[in-house]
Amino acid sequence: MWYAITGTDHPDSLERRLAARGAHLERLEKLQQEGRLLLAGPFPAIDAEQPGPAGFSGSLIVAEFASLPEAEQWARLDPYVDANVYASVTVKPFRKVLPA
């Protein structure tokens, strides 16, 4: 099943985010190689593709896992969690409808 993982950034976490980005992307690339990643990306803190020093307010990952506990465990091990980028993380089941 698909799961939506939403991380909400701490204020002023841009430097920590940039420092942990490589390890974060490595895990996402592994999901992609396994065919389990639907989409992933950050939420710019301002209405701009490249928000510069304004940074990001969080991230969204939609990926396939065998169960909710497995998705929650994967989310807990994210490098952004370890680097204290995320103030909170939520994981919810997601049902993809479109595009078909």
C-alpha positions as CSV (number, residue, x, y, z in Angstrom):
1,M,0.0,0.0,0.0
2,W,1.0,3.6,-0.5
3,Y,1.8,5.8,2.5
4,A,2.1,9.6,2.7
5,I,4.9,10.7,4.9
6,T,4.9,14.4,5.8
7,G,7.7,16.0,7.7
8,T,7.2,19.5,9.2
9,D,10.5,21.4,9.6
10,H,11.6,23.2,12.7
11,P,12.0,26.9,12.1
12,D,15.5,27.9,11.0
13,S,16.5,24.3,10.1
14,L,17.8,25.1,6.6
15,E,21.5,24.5,7.4
16,R,20.7,21.2,9.1
17,R,18.5,20.2,6.1
18,L,21.3,21.0,3.6
19,A,23.9,19.0,5.7
20,A,21.7,15.9,5.8
21,R,20.3,16.2,2.3
22,G,22.7,13.7,0.7
23,A,21.8,10.9,3.1
24,H,18.1,11.7,2.9
25,L,18.2,11.5,-1.0
26,E,20.2,8.3,-0.8
27,R,17.3,6.6,1.0
28,L,14.8,8.0,-1.5
29,E,16.8,6.8,-4.4
30,K,16.9,3.3,-2.9
31,L,13.1,3.3,-2.8
32,Q,13.0,4.6,-6.4
33,Q,15.3,1.8,-7.5
34,E,13.0,-0.7,-5.9
35,G,10.0,0.8,-7.7
36,R,8.4,1.9,-4.4
37,L,8.6,5.7,-4.7
38,L,5.6,7.6,-6.1
39,L,6.9,11.1,-5.4
40,A,9.0,13.1,-3.0
41,G,9.9,16.7,-2.5
42,P,10.1,19.7,-0.2
43,F,7.6,22.4,0.6
44,P,9.3,25.8,-0.1
45,A,8.6,28.2,2.7
46,I,7.7,30.9,0.2
47,D,6.0,30.9,-3.2
48,A,9.2,30.2,-5.2
49,E,10.8,27.2,-6.8
50,Q,14.1,28.1,-5.2
51,P,13.3,29.8,-1.8
52,G,16.9,30.7,-1.0
53,P,17.4,31.6,2.7
54,A,13.7,31.3,3.4
55,G,14.2,27.5,3.2
56,F,11.5,24.9,3.4
57,S,8.6,24.2,5.7
58,G,8.7,20.5,5.3
59,S,8.6,17.5,2.9
60,L,6.2,15.0,1.4
61,I,7.1,11.5,0.4
62,V,4.6,9.0,-1.0
63,A,6.0,5.5,-1.1
64,E,4.9,1.9,-1.0
65,F,5.4,-0.2,2.2
66,A,4.0,-3.6,3.3
67,S,2.3,-2.0,6.4
68,L,1.8,1.2,8.3
69,P,4.3,0.1,11.0
70,E,6.9,-0.5,8.3
71,A,6.3,3.0,6.8
72,E,6.5,4.6,10.3
73,Q,9.7,2.8,11.1
74,W,11.2,3.9,7.7
75,A,10.2,7.5,8.5
76,R,11.7,7.4,12.0
77,L,15.1,6.5,10.5
78,D,15.1,9.4,8.0
79,P,18.4,11.5,8.2
80,Y,16.3,14.6,8.6
81,V,14.8,13.2,11.8
82,D,18.4,12.5,13.1
83,A,19.6,15.9,12.1
84,N,16.6,17.6,13.9
85,V,15.3,19.1,10.7
86,Y,11.8,17.8,11.3
87,A,9.7,19.0,14.3
88,S,7.1,16.3,13.5
89,V,6.5,13.5,11.1
90,T,3.1,12.0,10.2
91,V,2.5,8.8,8.2
92,K,-0.9,8.0,6.7
93,P,-2.2,5.4,4.3
94,F,-2.6,6.9,0.8
95,R,-4.8,5.7,-2.0
96,K,-3.7,6.8,-5.4
97,V,-6.6,7.5,-7.8
98,L,-5.2,9.7,-10.6
99,P,-3.4,9.6,-12.8
100,A,-4.4,6.0,-13.4
